[in-house]
């Protein structure tokens, strides 16, 4: 006999089964959507990697550069998630200021500097619309030399840097930093008022920031003058990432974050014993570790 109590029990069982089926459907739908999102992201990343590497030659140096481009892409994805700054779509001028003092001679002749510059090239390919890495050499003076591009990167040090007519010498930071500022912002923008206004290019677009990688193996002999140039640079859209290599203590650069009388802290410092011992992603994470926070400051001003 089918009584009321049995009907209620059957109804409860049926509702439990429907709820379970609904939960399973929802769970499967979420998992499916999550999988589709992951697949889409992977597909987009793959397409981007192909786009970024398609013009790089399939030579030994070219294959190495392609690997570095892909590794930089991975670093940018991770840093974007950690910092909340979308570095994947970021645009900037990229420059390398390279020590050409006497103590660096061995690193130029051994090929170490060439390998470092090749690993830095992906930053220009990714950030700069022209895909060019602007290069300065410095000792107690400086020389701006032709940019590193996909057309000349393979033998850049031998064919461009070492044939530039520049000689190995001492170590002064201020003269080359002054020239970098003048190159990107002009002498008329070296005062405080110049940094208060957003500068635009000839198309009326806001000029991108400048990311400078300053590599040296020795302490500078012009600390006072360097302080003044850095204070001046802090009024412009430029971030200078100092990289100390070798055994030097770099007492001056270690304390640079404490430099007073500048509107923002636009410098970073890392010490690298030997680039050759670091994986690509380690290099990029170190170089870009402080840059996103500076970019956040730009957005807030």
C-alpha positions as CSV (number, residue, x, y, z in Angstrom):
1,X,0.0,0.0,0.0
2,X,1.5,3.5,-1.0
3,X,0.9,5.6,2.1
4,X,1.7,9.3,2.7
5,X,4.8,8.6,4.6
6,X,6.3,6.5,1.8
7,X,5.4,9.3,-0.7
8,X,7.3,11.9,1.4
9,X,10.3,9.6,1.7
10,X,10.3,9.0,-2.1
11,X,10.0,12.7,-2.8
12,X,13.0,13.4,-0.5
13,X,15.1,10.8,-2.3
14,X,14.1,12.3,-5.6
15,X,15.0,15.8,-4.5
16,X,18.4,14.6,-3.2
17,X,19.1,13.0,-6.5
18,X,18.1,16.1,-8.5
19,X,20.3,18.3,-6.2
20,X,23.2,15.9,-6.7
21,X,22.8,15.9,-10.4
22,X,22.5,19.7,-10.5
23,X,25.7,20.0,-8.4
24,X,27.5,17.6,-10.7
25,X,26.4,19.6,-13.7
26,X,27.5,22.9,-12.1
27,X,30.8,21.4,-11.1
28,X,31.4,20.0,-14.6
29,X,30.4,23.3,-16.1
30,X,32.9,25.2,-13.9
31,X,35.7,22.7,-14.6
32,X,34.9,22.9,-18.4
33,X,34.9,26.7,-18.3
34,X,38.1,26.7,-16.3
35,X,39.7,24.3,-18.8
36,X,38.5,26.4,-21.7
37,X,40.0,29.5,-20.2
38,X,43.3,27.7,-19.6
39,X,43.3,26.4,-23.1
40,X,42.6,29.8,-24.5
41,X,45.4,31.4,-22.4
42,X,47.8,28.7,-23.5
43,X,46.8,29.2,-27.1
44,X,47.2,33.0,-26.9
45,X,50.6,32.6,-25.2
46,X,51.7,30.3,-28.0
47,X,50.5,32.7,-30.7
48,X,52.3,35.5,-29.0
49,X,55.6,33.5,-28.8
50,X,55.3,32.7,-32.5
51,X,54.7,36.4,-33.3
52,X,57.7,37.5,-31.1
53,X,60.1,35.0,-32.6
54,X,59.1,34.8,-36.2
55,X,61.6,37.3,-37.4
56,X,64.6,35.9,-35.4
57,X,67.0,33.9,-37.7
58,X,67.4,30.2,-37.1
59,X,71.1,30.5,-36.4
60,X,72.8,29.3,-33.2
61,X,72.6,32.8,-31.7
62,X,69.0,33.2,-33.1
63,X,67.8,30.0,-31.4
64,X,69.3,31.1,-28.1
65,X,67.6,34.5,-28.5
66,X,64.2,32.7,-29.2
67,X,64.5,30.8,-26.0
68,X,65.2,33.9,-24.1
69,X,62.2,35.7,-25.7
70,X,60.0,32.8,-24.6
71,X,61.4,32.8,-21.1
72,X,60.9,36.5,-20.8
73,X,57.3,36.0,-21.7
74,X,56.9,33.5,-18.8
75,X,58.5,36.0,-16.4
76,X,56.2,38.8,-17.6
77,X,53.1,36.7,-17.0
78,X,54.2,35.8,-13.5
79,X,55.2,39.4,-12.6
80,X,51.9,40.7,-14.0
81,X,50.0,38.4,-11.7
82,X,52.1,39.3,-8.6
83,X,52.2,43.0,-9.1
84,X,48.9,43.8,-10.8
85,X,50.7,45.7,-13.6
86,X,50.1,44.3,-17.1
87,X,53.6,44.0,-18.3
88,X,52.5,41.9,-21.2
89,X,51.1,45.0,-23.0
90,X,53.7,47.4,-21.6
91,X,55.5,49.8,-23.9
92,X,58.8,51.5,-23.0
93,X,62.1,52.6,-24.6
94,X,64.8,50.2,-23.4
95,X,68.5,51.1,-23.1
96,X,71.6,49.5,-21.8
97,X,74.5,51.5,-20.4
98,X,77.6,49.3,-20.5
99,X,80.8,49.8,-18.5
100,X,83.8,50.1,-20.8
101,X,86.4,50.5,-18.2
102,X,89.8,48.7,-18.3
103,X,88.6,46.0,-15.8
104,X,85.8,45.0,-18.2
105,X,88.2,44.3,-21.1
106,X,88.3,40.5,-20.3
107,X,84.5,40.3,-20.4
108,X,84.3,41.9,-23.8
109,X,87.0,39.7,-25.3
110,X,85.7,36.5,-23.8
111,X,82.2,36.9,-25.3
112,X,80.5,37.4,-21.9
113,X,79.3,40.9,-22.7
114,X,77.9,39.7,-26.1
115,X,75.9,36.9,-24.3
116,X,74.6,39.3,-21.7
117,X,73.4,41.8,-24.4
118,X,71.7,38.9,-26.3
119,X,69.8,38.0,-23.2
120,X,68.7,41.6,-22.7
121,X,67.6,42.0,-26.3
122,X,64.1,40.4,-25.6
123,X,63.2,43.3,-23.4
124,X,63.5,45.6,-26.3
125,X,61.7,43.2,-28.6
126,X,58.8,43.0,-26.1
127,X,58.6,46.6,-24.8
128,X,59.9,48.8,-27.6
129,X,57.7,49.3,-30.7
130,X,60.9,49.5,-32.8
131,X,62.4,46.4,-31.2
132,X,65.7,48.2,-30.7
133,X,68.0,48.1,-27.7
134,X,69.7,51.5,-27.3
135,X,73.3,51.2,-26.2
136,X,75.8,53.5,-24.5
137,X,79.4,52.7,-23.6
138,X,81.1,54.5,-20.7
139,X,84.4,54.9,-18.9
140,X,85.2,58.3,-17.5
141,X,83.4,59.7,-20.6
142,X,80.8,58.0,-22.8
143,X,79.8,57.1,-26.4
144,X,76.3,56.4,-27.8
145,X,76.7,53.7,-30.4
146,X,74.2,52.2,-32.9
147,X,71.3,50.3,-31.4
148,X,71.2,46.5,-31.2
149,X,68.7,45.1,-33.5
150,X,67.7,41.8,-35.1
151,X,69.9,42.7,-38.0
152,X,73.1,43.1,-36.0
153,X,72.7,41.3,-32.6
154,X,74.7,38.2,-33.4
155,X,78.1,39.8,-33.5
156,X,77.2,43.1,-32.0
157,X,80.1,43.5,-29.6
158,X,82.8,42.5,-32.1
159,X,81.3,44.4,-35.1
160,X,79.8,47.4,-33.4
161,X,81.0,48.0,-29.8
162,X,84.6,47.1,-30.3
163,X,84.8,49.0,-33.6
164,X,83.2,52.1,-32.2
165,X,86.6,53.9,-31.7
166,X,85.9,54.1,-27.9
167,X,88.7,53.2,-25.6
168,X,88.8,51.4,-22.2
169,X,89.3,53.8,-19.4
170,X,88.1,54.8,-15.9
171,X,84.7,54.7,-14.2
172,X,82.4,57.8,-14.0
173,X,78.6,57.4,-14.0
174,X,77.4,61.0,-14.3
175,X,78.5,62.0,-17.9
176,X,76.8,59.0,-19.5
177,X,73.6,59.4,-17.4
178,X,73.4,63.0,-18.4
179,X,73.6,62.1,-22.0
180,X,70.9,59.4,-21.6
181,X,68.6,62.1,-20.1
182,X,69.3,64.5,-22.9
183,X,68.8,61.9,-25.5
184,X,65.3,60.9,-24.3
185,X,64.0,64.2,-22.8
186,X,66.1,67.0,-24.2
187,X,68.2,69.6,-22.4
188,X,65.2,71.9,-22.2
189,X,63.4,69.3,-20.0
190,X,66.2,69.0,-17.5
191,X,64.6,71.4,-15.0
192,X,61.9,70.6,-12.6
193,X,59.1,72.1,-14.6
194,X,59.8,69.9,-17.5
195,X,58.9,66.8,-15.5
196,X,55.6,68.1,-14.4
197,X,54.0,67.9,-17.8
198,X,53.1,64.8,-19.7
199,X,55.3,64.8,-22.9
200,X,53.7,63.7,-26.2
201,X,55.2,62.6,-29.5
202,X,54.5,64.1,-32.8
203,X,51.3,62.0,-33.2
204,X,49.9,63.5,-29.9
205,X,50.5,60.2,-28.0
206,X,52.0,60.2,-24.6
207,X,55.6,59.2,-24.7
208,X,56.4,55.8,-23.1
209,X,58.7,55.6,-20.1
210,X,62.4,54.7,-20.4
211,X,63.8,51.6,-18.8
212,X,67.6,51.8,-18.4
213,X,69.8,48.8,-17.5
214,X,73.1,50.2,-16.2
215,X,75.8,47.5,-15.9
216,X,79.1,48.2,-14.2
217,X,81.9,46.2,-12.5
218,X,83.4,49.1,-10.5
219,X,82.7,51.9,-8.1
220,X,82.4,55.4,-9.6
221,X,84.7,58.3,-8.9
222,X,82.0,61.0,-9.2
223,X,79.4,60.3,-6.5
224,X,78.4,63.9,-6.0
225,X,77.8,64.6,-9.7
226,X,76.0,61.3,-10.1
227,X,73.7,62.2,-7.2
228,X,72.7,65.4,-9.0
229,X,72.0,63.6,-12.3
230,X,69.9,61.0,-10.6
231,X,67.9,63.7,-8.7
232,X,67.3,65.3,-12.1
233,X,66.3,62.0,-13.7
234,X,63.7,61.4,-11.0
235,X,61.7,64.3,-12.5
236,X,61.3,62.4,-15.7
237,X,59.7,59.1,-16.8
238,X,62.8,57.1,-16.5
239,X,63.7,54.1,-14.3
240,X,67.4,53.2,-14.0
241,X,68.2,49.6,-12.9
242,X,71.8,49.4,-11.8
243,X,73.5,46.0,-12.1
244,X,76.8,45.5,-10.3
245,X,78.8,42.5,-11.6
246,X,81.9,40.9,-10.2
247,X,83.5,41.2,-6.7
248,X,83.1,44.9,-6.1
249,X,81.1,45.8,-2.9
250,X,79.2,48.7,-4.7
251,X,78.8,50.7,-1.5
252,X,77.5,53.7,-3.4
253,X,74.9,51.8,-5.3
254,X,73.8,49.8,-2.3
255,X,72.8,53.1,-0.6
256,X,71.2,54.7,-3.6
257,X,67.7,54.0,-2.5
258,X,68.3,56.4,0.4
259,X,69.2,59.3,-1.9
260,X,67.2,62.3,-0.7
261,X,65.6,65.3,-2.5
262,X,63.9,63.5,-5.4
263,X,60.2,63.2,-6.0
264,X,60.3,59.5,-6.5
265,X,62.7,56.6,-6.1
266,X,63.4,55.8,-9.8
267,X,66.5,53.6,-9.3
268,X,67.1,50.0,-8.4
269,X,70.2,48.0,-7.7
270,X,71.0,44.3,-7.9
271,X,74.3,42.5,-7.6
272,X,75.2,39.7,-9.9
273,X,78.4,37.7,-9.5
274,X,78.1,36.1,-12.9
275,X,75.2,36.3,-15.4
276,X,76.3,33.0,-16.9
277,X,75.3,31.2,-13.7
278,X,71.7,32.5,-13.9
279,X,68.7,31.1,-15.8
280,X,66.9,33.5,-18.1
281,X,63.9,33.8,-15.9
282,X,66.1,34.6,-12.9
283,X,67.7,37.4,-14.8
284,X,64.4,38.9,-15.9
285,X,62.8,38.6,-12.5
286,X,65.8,40.4,-10.9
287,X,66.0,43.1,-13.5
288,X,62.2,43.9,-13.3
289,X,61.7,43.4,-9.6
290,X,61.4,47.1,-8.7
291,X,60.2,48.4,-12.1
292,X,56.4,47.6,-11.6
293,X,56.2,49.5,-8.4
294,X,57.7,52.5,-10.0
295,X,55.1,52.2,-12.8
296,X,52.3,52.1,-10.3
297,X,53.6,55.4,-9.0
298,X,53.4,56.9,-12.5
299,X,49.8,55.8,-12.8
300,X,48.9,57.4,-9.5
301,X,50.5,60.8,-10.4
